[in-house]
């Protein structure tokens, strides 16, 4: 065994899981390769939140079958939310897959590699952390207790389990020592961090502790749930210098009846009042959100409530998706997916067009201003990075600036990014 390829679909939690697996594979002496077909070990880290994501995984698994037949010693592993507690159906559908692993379940593959390579994994694997780069993800709470009717996550990732502050800060210090300048604290519901710990500490306390890590310049967190966004968390965003002024706060739907069917636990008015509170305490905050169009029973007039909320709140970013039934969810058992696909496409287009207009207007206000950017890398001969409000910024310079905090004057704006010139 010499090389591996990890292919990740889905959210930042999946990316974080993949990075930890890659840490283990690297410690066992395997090197990454861009070619899944040439790799000795191929891992597909799956997502099933949307049908399109699952379709991509199935397509990739199918394409690997000939390579596995040509090289029987090749190891193919399926990881992530597509793998439930029982794997009988997956094993029957993909008999050439060697290992099935649930989220954060690395041991089956590591043990198999240990047998093939004749090594003891426990003797050669240290802490599993993200790859050393400018930015990194740190999972702080696994699973979810919310059981929204459309979501499969609680069934695949389990109930909420928080890591201790000491464990998380130790990982943050190790990452900072390796050159990481910014960390994002991750959870399916990051705001509920600590509710299961005996010491009573919450996300606000954790943000303060991670902010004390030498070498780190910035701290972010996602994804939040409106019901758990406490005053203490908001004050941490406002008062801690390293915590970036950006909050991802999904509202999912604008109509109260749809929200009730989704089992979200709040109303349109409650969500708006929370946004007002956040903006009052953190005036420079940027907001992003997630929403679903075409959920079970959503009428045209109910969808208009979603558009109205978008117009009024004016998010910096919106991640929108058309509803698709996920087998095993509450909605799949109790509700009918009765909104026509054409209506879903039209509603999604309406959201995208409205948000493009809003983002264009918001970003135009940055024209001529300066902003601090943490440089993450290069794309098409230009440096890129994000400011504290999570806006992507491009600029040109001949120096090697990766990992540096620089000041950029914005010369051009668009809905999705900013462009500018380095301020000496």
C-alpha positions as a Python dict, from the first residue, in 0.01 Angstrom:
ca = {
    (1, 'X'): (0, 0, 0),
    (2, 'X'): (156, 326, -116),
    (3, 'X'): (-109, 583, -205),
    (4, 'X'): (-458, 695, -114),
    (5, 'X'): (-733, 913, -256),
    (6, 'X'): (-1012, 1059, -42),
    (7, 'X'): (-1312, 1199, -227),
    (8, 'X'): (-1543, 1414, -14),
    (9, 'X'): (-1902, 1515, -82),
    (10, 'X'): (-2105, 1743, 139),
    (11, 'X'): (-2061, 1976, 431),
    (12, 'X'): (-1763, 2103, 627),
    (13, 'X'): (-1816, 1825, 881),
    (14, 'X'): (-1742, 1573, 607),
    (15, 'X'): (-1433, 1770, 506),
    (16, 'X'): (-1313, 1769, 865),
    (17, 'X'): (-1372, 1393, 891),
    (18, 'X'): (-1177, 1337, 570),
    (19, 'X'): (-886, 1546, 693),
    (20, 'X'): (-863, 1339, 1009),
    (21, 'X'): (-869, 1017, 813),
    (22, 'X'): (-598, 1153, 585),
    (23, 'X'): (-391, 1231, 894),
    (24, 'X'): (-411, 865, 995),
    (25, 'X'): (-329, 742, 644),
    (26, 'X'): (-30, 972, 627),
    (27, 'X'): (100, 849, 962),
    (28, 'X'): (78, 494, 825),
    (29, 'X'): (308, 591, 538),
    (30, 'X'): (57, 641, 256),
    (31, 'X'): (81, 940, 24),
    (32, 'X'): (-212, 1130, -133),
    (33, 'X'): (-277, 1109, -506),
    (34, 'X'): (-521, 1293, -731),
    (35, 'X'): (-616, 976, -918),
    (36, 'X'): (-880, 758, -757),
    (37, 'X'): (-831, 486, -1017),
    (38, 'X'): (-455, 465, -958),
    (39, 'X'): (-465, 487, -579),
    (40, 'X'): (-411, 179, -363),
    (41, 'X'): (-677, 302, -119),
    (42, 'X'): (-986, 496, -224),
    (43, 'X'): (-1225, 643, 32),
    (44, 'X'): (-1557, 804, -64),
    (45, 'X'): (-1685, 1022, 218),
    (46, 'X'): (-2055, 1047, 140),
    (47, 'X'): (-2341, 1288, 201),
    (48, 'X'): (-2712, 1213, 169),
    (49, 'X'): (-2863, 1547, 266),
    (50, 'X'): (-2963, 1594, -98),
    (51, 'X'): (-3036, 1338, -367),
    (52, 'X'): (-2778, 1495, -599),
    (53, 'X'): (-2504, 1434, -343),
    (54, 'X'): (-2598, 1068, -305),
    (55, 'X'): (-2615, 1030, -683),
    (56, 'X'): (-2256, 1157, -712),
    (57, 'X'): (-2137, 899, -460),
    (58, 'X'): (-2321, 616, -637),
    (59, 'X'): (-2172, 726, -969),
    (60, 'X'): (-1820, 731, -830),
    (61, 'X'): (-1862, 392, -663),
    (62, 'X'): (-1991, 244, -988),
    (63, 'X'): (-1698, 387, -1184),
    (64, 'X'): (-1451, 222, -946),
    (65, 'X'): (-1584, -130, -1004),
    (66, 'X'): (-1367, -201, -1316),
    (67, 'X'): (-1055, -72, -1139),
    (68, 'X'): (-1127, -297, -841),
    (69, 'X'): (-1174, -595, -1076),
    (70, 'X'): (-840, -524, -1244),
    (71, 'X'): (-662, -480, -910),
    (72, 'X'): (-833, -694, -642),
    (73, 'X'): (-587, -574, -376),
    (74, 'X'): (-711, -219, -418),
    (75, 'X'): (-908, -111, -111),
    (76, 'X'): (-1236, 73, -168),
    (77, 'X'): (-1407, 224, 137),
    (78, 'X'): (-1740, 404, 173),
    (79, 'X'): (-1763, 645, 465),
    (80, 'X'): (-2005, 909, 591),
    (81, 'X'): (-2378, 966, 616),
    (82, 'X'): (-2468, 718, 342),
    (83, 'X'): (-2360, 444, 583),
    (84, 'X'): (-2621, 373, 848),
    (85, 'X'): (-2619, 137, 1147),
    (86, 'X'): (-2696, -155, 914),
    (87, 'X'): (-2497, -207, 594),
    (88, 'X'): (-2672, -515, 448),
    (89, 'X'): (-2832, -325, 159),
    (90, 'X'): (-2511, -139, 78),
    (91, 'X'): (-2307, -460, 84),
    (92, 'X'): (-2553, -624, -156),
    (93, 'X'): (-2553, -323, -388),
    (94, 'X'): (-2175, -268, -383),
    (95, 'X'): (-2014, -607, -312),
    (96, 'X'): (-1673, -486, -430),
    (97, 'X'): (-1650, -226, -150),
    (98, 'X'): (-1418, -355, 122),
    (99, 'X'): (-1512, -133, 415),
    (100, 'X'): (-1822, 61, 522),
    (101, 'X'): (-1768, 329, 789),
    (102, 'X'): (-2014, 559, 963),
    (103, 'X'): (-1914, 925, 1019),
    (104, 'X'): (-1601, 958, 1239),
    (105, 'X'): (-1562, 580, 1230),
    (106, 'X'): (-1206, 535, 1107),
    (107, 'X'): (-1110, 210, 1279),
    (108, 'X'): (-1245, -42, 1022),
    (109, 'X'): (-1024, 95, 744),
    (110, 'X'): (-724, 156, 971),
    (111, 'X'): (-745, -200, 1106),
    (112, 'X'): (-773, -347, 755),
    (113, 'X'): (-470, -148, 641),
    (114, 'X'): (-280, -264, 948),
    (115, 'X'): (-347, -626, 851),
    (116, 'X'): (-249, -573, 487),
    (117, 'X'): (66, -377, 576),
    (118, 'X'): (168, -587, 873),
    (119, 'X'): (175, -296, 1119),
    (120, 'X'): (7, -213, 1446),
    (121, 'X'): (-209, 99, 1389),
    (122, 'X'): (-210, 186, 1759),
    (123, 'X'): (166, 201, 1757),
    (124, 'X'): (203, 438, 1462),
    (125, 'X'): (-96, 672, 1476),
    (126, 'X'): (-93, 984, 1691),
    (127, 'X'): (-354, 1260, 1721),
    (128, 'X'): (-581, 1294, 1421),
    (129, 'X'): (-594, 1658, 1314),
    (130, 'X'): (-655, 1854, 996),
    (131, 'X'): (-381, 1900, 740),
    (132, 'X'): (-157, 2196, 814),
    (133, 'X'): (-279, 2483, 598),
    (134, 'X'): (-375, 2845, 650),
    (135, 'X'): (-725, 2747, 768),
    (136, 'X'): (-857, 2433, 932),
    (137, 'X'): (-1179, 2286, 1070),
    (138, 'X'): (-1216, 2155, 1425),
    (139, 'X'): (-1527, 1947, 1501),
    (140, 'X'): (-1643, 2037, 1852),
    (141, 'X'): (-1978, 1854, 1876),
    (142, 'X'): (-2088, 1548, 1683),
    (143, 'X'): (-2444, 1453, 1594),
    (144, 'X'): (-2770, 1641, 1638),
    (145, 'X'): (-3068, 1621, 1874),
    (146, 'X'): (-3309, 1841, 1679),
    (147, 'X'): (-3473, 1581, 1450),
    (148, 'X'): (-3599, 1829, 1192),
    (149, 'X'): (-3846, 1636, 981),
    (150, 'X'): (-3647, 1675, 657),
    (151, 'X'): (-3307, 1578, 799),
    (152, 'X'): (-3132, 1240, 811),
    (153, 'X'): (-2832, 1363, 1015),
    (154, 'X'): (-2946, 1250, 1365),
    (155, 'X'): (-2998, 897, 1232),
    (156, 'X'): (-2658, 879, 1062),
    (157, 'X'): (-2434, 1087, 1290),
    (158, 'X'): (-2617, 1007, 1613),
    (159, 'X'): (-2711, 1223, 1910),
    (160, 'X'): (-2510, 1525, 2022),
    (161, 'X'): (-2178, 1458, 2194),
    (162, 'X'): (-1950, 1750, 2285),
    (163, 'X'): (-1573, 1735, 2307),
    (164, 'X'): (-1409, 1893, 2611),
    (165, 'X'): (-1262, 2242, 2595),
    (166, 'X'): (-920, 2103, 2689),
    (167, 'X'): (-932, 1854, 2401),
    (168, 'X'): (-1035, 2119, 2150),
    (169, 'X'): (-783, 2381, 2261),
    (170, 'X'): (-506, 2120, 2252),
    (171, 'X'): (-595, 2048, 1889),
    (172, 'X'): (-606, 2422, 1815),
    (173, 'X'): (-257, 2467, 1964),
    (174, 'X'): (-122, 2179, 1756),
    (175, 'X'): (-273, 2328, 1440),
    (176, 'X'): (-134, 2673, 1520),
    (177, 'X'): (210, 2518, 1575),
    (178, 'X'): (183, 2370, 1224),
    (179, 'X'): (109, 2710, 1072),
    (180, 'X'): (-272, 2729, 1077),
    (181, 'X'): (-387, 3089, 1123),
    (182, 'X'): (-765, 3043, 1131),
    (183, 'X'): (-986, 2768, 1271),
    (184, 'X'): (-1357, 2706, 1222),
    (185, 'X'): (-1535, 2528, 1507),
    (186, 'X'): (-1784, 2283, 1357),
    (187, 'X'): (-2103, 2114, 1457),
    (188, 'X'): (-2433, 2017, 1299),
    (189, 'X'): (-2573, 2242, 1569),
    (190, 'X'): (-2267, 2424, 1697),
    (191, 'X'): (-2459, 2654, 1933),
    (192, 'X'): (-2568, 2362, 2151),
    (193, 'X'): (-2205, 2283, 2232),
    (194, 'X'): (-2147, 2190, 2595),
    (195, 'X'): (-2503, 2115, 2701),
    (196, 'X'): (-2400, 1754, 2767),
    (197, 'X'): (-2078, 1839, 2956),
    (198, 'X'): (-2074, 1840, 3338),
    (199, 'X'): (-1885, 2170, 3372),
    (200, 'X'): (-2162, 2385, 3223),
    (201, 'X'): (-1937, 2551, 2966),
    (202, 'X'): (-2094, 2660, 2637),
    (203, 'X'): (-1983, 2781, 2295),
    (204, 'X'): (-1913, 3130, 2430),
    (205, 'X'): (-1667, 2983, 2681),
    (206, 'X'): (-1507, 2771, 2410),
    (207, 'X'): (-1467, 3069, 2176),
    (208, 'X'): (-1289, 3254, 2457),
    (209, 'X'): (-1058, 2958, 2526),
    (210, 'X'): (-963, 2904, 2161),
    (211, 'X'): (-903, 3277, 2122),
    (212, 'X'): (-622, 3246, 2378),
    (213, 'X'): (-424, 3007, 2155),
    (214, 'X'): (-102, 3174, 2043),
    (215, 'X'): (-52, 3187, 1667),
    (216, 'X'): (-419, 3183, 1574),
    (217, 'X'): (-545, 3504, 1416),
    (218, 'X'): (-911, 3421, 1359),
    (219, 'X'): (-1183, 3193, 1494),
    (220, 'X'): (-1513, 3110, 1319),
    (221, 'X'): (-1800, 2873, 1399),
    (222, 'X'): (-2087, 2701, 1215),
    (223, 'X'): (-2362, 2591, 1177),
    (224, 'X'): (-2596, 2768, 1422),
    (225, 'X'): (-2957, 2691, 1510),
    (226, 'X'): (-3188, 2985, 1592),
    (227, 'X'): (-3316, 2814, 1907),
    (228, 'X'): (-2969, 2787, 2060),
    (229, 'X'): (-2814, 3123, 1964),
    (230, 'X'): (-2772, 3256, 2319),
    (231, 'X'): (-2684, 3604, 2443),
    (232, 'X'): (-2354, 3461, 2566),
    (233, 'X'): (-2259, 3347, 2215),
    (234, 'X'): (-2359, 3681, 2064),
    (235, 'X'): (-2150, 3865, 2323),
    (236, 'X'): (-1852, 3640, 2240),
    (237, 'X'): (-1878, 3740, 1874),
    (238, 'X'): (-1900, 4103, 1976),
    (239, 'X'): (-1631, 4105, 2242),
    (240, 'X'): (-1356, 3861, 2139),
    (241, 'X'): (-1104, 4013, 1900),
    (242, 'X'): (-1022, 3688, 1719),
    (243, 'X'): (-1382, 3577, 1666),
    (244, 'X'): (-1498, 3685, 1320),
    (245, 'X'): (-1816, 3886, 1279),
    (246, 'X'): (-2002, 3631, 1072),
    (247, 'X'): (-2295, 3408, 1167),
    (248, 'X'): (-2450, 3129, 961),
    (249, 'X'): (-2811, 3110, 1081),
    (250, 'X'): (-3038, 2883, 874),
    (251, 'X'): (-3406, 2977, 865),
    (252, 'X'): (-3509, 2705, 612),
    (253, 'X'): (-3856, 2849, 535),
    (254, 'X'): (-4041, 3175, 583),
    (255, 'X'): (-4391, 3044, 657),
    (256, 'X'): (-4485, 2940, 1010),
    (257, 'X'): (-4692, 2638, 903),
    (258, 'X'): (-4406, 2508, 689),
    (259, 'X'): (-4163, 2566, 977),
    (260, 'X'): (-4393, 2365, 1203),
    (261, 'X'): (-4402, 2076, 954),
    (262, 'X'): (-4023, 2099, 939),
    (263, 'X'): (-4013, 2077, 1322),
    (264, 'X'): (-3783, 2379, 1342),
    (265, 'X'): (-3920, 2510, 1671),
    (266, 'X'): (-3937, 2882, 1591),
    (267, 'X'): (-4151, 3124, 1392),
    (268, 'X'): (-4085, 3382, 1123),
    (269, 'X'): (-4126, 3660, 1379),
    (270, 'X'): (-3898, 3489, 1631),
    (271, 'X'): (-3627, 3450, 1371),
    (272, 'X'): (-3652, 3816, 1269),
    (273, 'X'): (-3625, 3930, 1631),
    (274, 'X'): (-3314, 3717, 1677),
    (275, 'X'): (-3154, 3875, 1370),
    (276, 'X'): (-3237, 4220, 1507),
    (277, 'X'): (-3072, 4129, 1839),
    (278, 'X'): (-2756, 4001, 1669),
    (279, 'X'): (-2724, 4309, 1450),
    (280, 'X'): (-2788, 4542, 1745),
    (281, 'X'): (-2505, 4385, 1946),
    (282, 'X'): (-2267, 4319, 1654),
    (283, 'X'): (-2324, 4605, 1407),
    (284, 'X'): (-2051, 4488, 1168),
    (285, 'X'): (-2184, 4129, 1148),
    (286, 'X'): (-2249, 3954, 819),
    (287, 'X'): (-2517, 3688, 798),
    (288, 'X'): (-2557, 3379, 584),
    (289, 'X'): (-2841, 3131, 585),
    (290, 'X'): (-2972, 2801, 450),
    (291, 'X'): (-3321, 2748, 312),
    (292, 'X'): (-3530, 2481, 145),
    (293, 'X'): (-3788, 2551, -126),
    (294, 'X'): (-4074, 2319, -211),
    (295, 'X'): (-4101, 2141, 123),
    (296, 'X'): (-4405, 1919, 170),
    (297, 'X'): (-4727, 2117, 134),
    (298, 'X'): (-4558, 2452, 64),
    (299, 'X'): (-4799, 2670, -137),
    (300, 'X'): (-4708, 2961, -362),
    (301, 'X'): (-4823, 3209, -97),
    (302, 'X'): (-4618, 3033, 170),
    (303, 'X'): (-4311, 3050, -54),
    (304, 'X'): (-4368, 3425, -85),
    (305, 'X'): (-4305, 3445, 290),
    (306, 'X'): (-3958, 3306, 224),
    (307, 'X'): (-3891, 3571, -40),
    (308, 'X'): (-4023, 3840, 192),
    (309, 'X'): (-3785, 3733, 467),
    (310, 'X'): (-3494, 3738, 222),
    (311, 'X'): (-3584, 4092, 112),
    (312, 'X'): (-3618, 4220, 466),
    (313, 'X'): (-3319, 4053, 633),
    (314, 'X'): (-3081, 4094, 337),
    (315, 'X'): (-2834, 3812, 394),
    (316, 'X'): (-2480, 3831, 265),
    (317, 'X'): (-2498, 3468, 146),
    (318, 'X'): (-2780, 3221, 93),
    (319, 'X'): (-2744, 2847, 43),
    (320, 'X'): (-3069, 2729, -113),
    (321, 'X'): (-3185, 2384, -219),
    (322, 'X'): (-3502, 2225, -349),
    (323, 'X'): (-3653, 1971, -113),
    (324, 'X'): (-3599, 1605, -190),
    (325, 'X'): (-3727, 1320, 24),
    (326, 'X'): (-3460, 1138, 227),
    (327, 'X'): (-3558, 784, 320),
    (328, 'X'): (-3569, 736, 696),
    (329, 'X'): (-3658, 1092, 792),
    (330, 'X'): (-3976, 1193, 973),
    (331, 'X'): (-4099, 1371, 659),
    (332, 'X'): (-4053, 1057, 448),
    (333, 'X'): (-4275, 865, 690),
    (334, 'X'): (-4544, 1121, 767),
    (335, 'X'): (-4561, 1381, 487),
    (336, 'X'): (-4618, 1378, 113),
    (337, 'X'): (-4361, 1533, -122),
    (338, 'X'): (-4640, 1700, -317),
    (339, 'X'): (-4479, 2013, -465),
    (340, 'X'): (-4417, 1958, -839),
    (341, 'X'): (-4056, 1955, -954),
    (342, 'X'): (-4121, 2242, -1196),
    (343, 'X'): (-4251, 2456, -909),
    (344, 'X'): (-3942, 2370, -704),
    (345, 'X'): (-3715, 2475, -991),
    (346, 'X'): (-3903, 2802, -1038),
    (347, 'X'): (-3887, 2882, -666),
    (348, 'X'): (-3518, 2800, -647),
    (349, 'X'): (-3453, 3027, -944),
    (350, 'X'): (-3651, 3307, -779),
    (351, 'X'): (-3442, 3274, -463),
    (352, 'X'): (-3116, 3272, -657),
    (353, 'X'): (-3210, 3576, -864),
    (354, 'X'): (-3326, 3775, -560),
    (355, 'X'): (-3018, 3685, -359),
    (356, 'X'): (-2785, 3777, -645),
    (357, 'X'): (-2945, 4121, -652),
    (358, 'X'): (-2918, 4163, -274),
    (359, 'X'): (-2557, 4038, -257),
    (360, 'X'): (-2462, 4271, -542),
    (361, 'X'): (-2608, 4567, -356),
    (362, 'X'): (-2443, 4475, -25),
    (363, 'X'): (-2101, 4418, -181),
    (364, 'X'): (-2120, 4740, -384),
    (365, 'X'): (-2104, 4924, -53),
    (366, 'X'): (-1748, 4790, -15),
    (367, 'X'): (-1625, 4969, -329),
    (368, 'X'): (-1330, 5193, -247),
    (369, 'X'): (-1299, 5065, 108),
    (370, 'X'): (-1012, 4868, 258),
    (371, 'X'): (-1053, 4528, 420),
    (372, 'X'): (-824, 4289, 605),
    (373, 'X'): (-776, 3959, 425),
    (374, 'X'): (-618, 3635, 544),
    (375, 'X'): (-446, 3501, 231),
    (376, 'X'): (-531, 3133, 173),
    (377, 'X'): (-373, 3065, -166),
    (378, 'X'): (-367, 3141, -540),
    (379, 'X'): (-621, 3089, -817),
    (380, 'X'): (-556, 3188, -1177),
    (381, 'X'): (-246, 3387, -1085),
    (382, 'X'): (-428, 3587, -820),
    (383, 'X'): (-411, 3565, -443),
    (384, 'X'): (-737, 3499, -261),
    (385, 'X'): (-860, 3497, 95),
    (386, 'X'): (-1151, 3605, 313),
    (387, 'X'): (-1214, 3903, 530),
    (388, 'X'): (-1368, 3880, 876),
    (389, 'X'): (-1718, 3889, 724),
    (390, 'X'): (-1640, 3575, 520),
    (391, 'X'): (-1629, 3762, 189),
    (392, 'X'): (-1398, 3619, -76),
    (393, 'X'): (-1138, 3872, -193),
    (394, 'X'): (-899, 3846, -490),
    (395, 'X'): (-590, 4059, -559),
    (396, 'X'): (-259, 4039, -745),
    (397, 'X'): (96, 4062, -610),
    (398, 'X'): (431, 3903, -690),
    (399, 'X'): (529, 3827, -330),
    (400, 'X'): (455, 3500, -151),
    (401, 'X'): (175, 3610, 81),
    (402, 'X'): (12, 3280, 173),
    (403, 'X'): (-84, 3283, 538),
    (404, 'X'): (-36, 3657, 574),
    (405, 'X'): (-290, 3910, 694),
    (406, 'X'): (-293, 4191, 438),
    (407, 'X'): (-494, 4504, 365),
    (408, 'X'): (-673, 4520, 28),
    (409, 'X'): (-851, 4819, -121),
    (410, 'X'): (-1163, 4704, -303),
    (411, 'X'): (-1168, 4816, -667),
    (412, 'X'): (-1439, 4590, -810),
    (413, 'X'): (-1737, 4416, -657),
    (414, 'X'): (-1973, 4140, -760),
    (415, 'X'): (-2236, 3925, -586),
    (416, 'X'): (-1996, 3644, -498),
    (417, 'X'): (-1656, 3809, -447),
    (418, 'X'): (-1452, 4128, -425),
    (419, 'X'): (-1143, 4229, -621),
    (420, 'X'): (-885, 4484, -524),
    (421, 'X'): (-525, 4596, -487),
    (422, 'X'): (-281, 4533, -204),
    (423, 'X'): (-227, 4834, 21),
    (424, 'X'): (148, 4865, 96),
}
